[in-house]
């Protein structure tokens, strides 16, 4: 396992222990970076019109299409570091 992957997984654990819940934009960014870093580009159909949360998550992830997994992992780690201060 690479050093970046280990740091990514550690950041995913640390984000669960945040004292306060981040705002929705930050949560979407965390979600999208995590998914891009762990799975790569978004796949599958976009959620239905009335699935507002699912659609927001899908759109946030889709905006990162083409971003290398390692780059997404590094951005995720940096965002978690900023949130955990």
C-alpha positions as a Python dict, from the first residue, in 0.01 Angstrom:
ca = {
    (1, 'X'): (0, 0, 0),
    (2, 'X'): (139, 338, -100),
    (3, 'X'): (207, 620, 143),
    (4, 'X'): (-66, 833, -19),
    (5, 'X'): (-319, 551, 11),
    (6, 'X'): (-235, 504, 379),
    (7, 'X'): (-270, 878, 445),
    (8, 'X'): (-599, 879, 248),
    (9, 'X'): (-743, 598, 460),
    (10, 'X'): (-622, 769, 779),
    (11, 'X'): (-788, 1094, 669),
    (12, 'X'): (-1113, 905, 606),
    (13, 'X'): (-1100, 783, 966),
    (14, 'X'): (-1016, 1128, 1105),
    (15, 'X'): (-1305, 1295, 922),
    (16, 'X'): (-1548, 1067, 1108),
    (17, 'X'): (-1427, 1214, 1438),
    (18, 'X'): (-1484, 1583, 1356),
    (19, 'X'): (-1626, 1780, 1647),
    (20, 'X'): (-1876, 1964, 1431),
    (21, 'X'): (-2044, 1882, 1104),
    (22, 'X'): (-1902, 2073, 804),
    (23, 'X'): (-2134, 2279, 584),
    (24, 'X'): (-2308, 2106, 293),
    (25, 'X'): (-2064, 2236, 28),
    (26, 'X'): (-1771, 2096, 225),
    (27, 'X'): (-1952, 1765, 277),
    (28, 'X'): (-2014, 1738, -97),
    (29, 'X'): (-1648, 1817, -168),
    (30, 'X'): (-1536, 1553, 82),
    (31, 'X'): (-1773, 1299, -73),
    (32, 'X'): (-1665, 1373, -429),
    (33, 'X'): (-1293, 1365, -351),
    (34, 'X'): (-1332, 1042, -154),
    (35, 'X'): (-1523, 873, -435),
    (36, 'X'): (-1282, 998, -702),
    (37, 'X'): (-983, 887, -496),
    (38, 'X'): (-1124, 545, -419),
    (39, 'X'): (-1320, 460, -735),
    (40, 'X'): (-1215, 700, -1012),
    (41, 'X'): (-1458, 870, -1250),
    (42, 'X'): (-1830, 859, -1177),
    (43, 'X'): (-2018, 568, -1333),
    (44, 'X'): (-2380, 470, -1361),
    (45, 'X'): (-2695, 668, -1428),
    (46, 'X'): (-2763, 1000, -1262),
    (47, 'X'): (-3020, 970, -979),
    (48, 'X'): (-3377, 1073, -1047),
    (49, 'X'): (-3497, 1433, -1035),
    (50, 'X'): (-3656, 1401, -692),
    (51, 'X'): (-3347, 1244, -533),
    (52, 'X'): (-3196, 1582, -444),
    (53, 'X'): (-2916, 1450, -223),
    (54, 'X'): (-2823, 1175, -468),
    (55, 'X'): (-2821, 1421, -757),
    (56, 'X'): (-2603, 1668, -566),
    (57, 'X'): (-2354, 1392, -479),
    (58, 'X'): (-2350, 1264, -837),
    (59, 'X'): (-2293, 1615, -978),
    (60, 'X'): (-2015, 1691, -728),
    (61, 'X'): (-1838, 1367, -817),
    (62, 'X'): (-1892, 1416, -1192),
    (63, 'X'): (-1717, 1757, -1173),
    (64, 'X'): (-1397, 1571, -1082),
    (65, 'X'): (-1404, 1348, -1391),
    (66, 'X'): (-1055, 1305, -1532),
    (67, 'X'): (-884, 1379, -1200),
    (68, 'X'): (-622, 1116, -1122),
    (69, 'X'): (-702, 903, -819),
    (70, 'X'): (-378, 1003, -646),
    (71, 'X'): (-447, 1374, -702),
    (72, 'X'): (-800, 1333, -560),
    (73, 'X'): (-656, 1148, -260),
    (74, 'X'): (-408, 1429, -197),
    (75, 'X'): (-681, 1695, -221),
    (76, 'X'): (-899, 1493, 18),
    (77, 'X'): (-615, 1462, 269),
    (78, 'X'): (-547, 1838, 246),
    (79, 'X'): (-916, 1921, 304),
    (80, 'X'): (-938, 1687, 604),
    (81, 'X'): (-615, 1837, 743),
    (82, 'X'): (-773, 2183, 711),
    (83, 'X'): (-1091, 2069, 887),
    (84, 'X'): (-910, 1893, 1170),
    (85, 'X'): (-668, 2180, 1213),
}
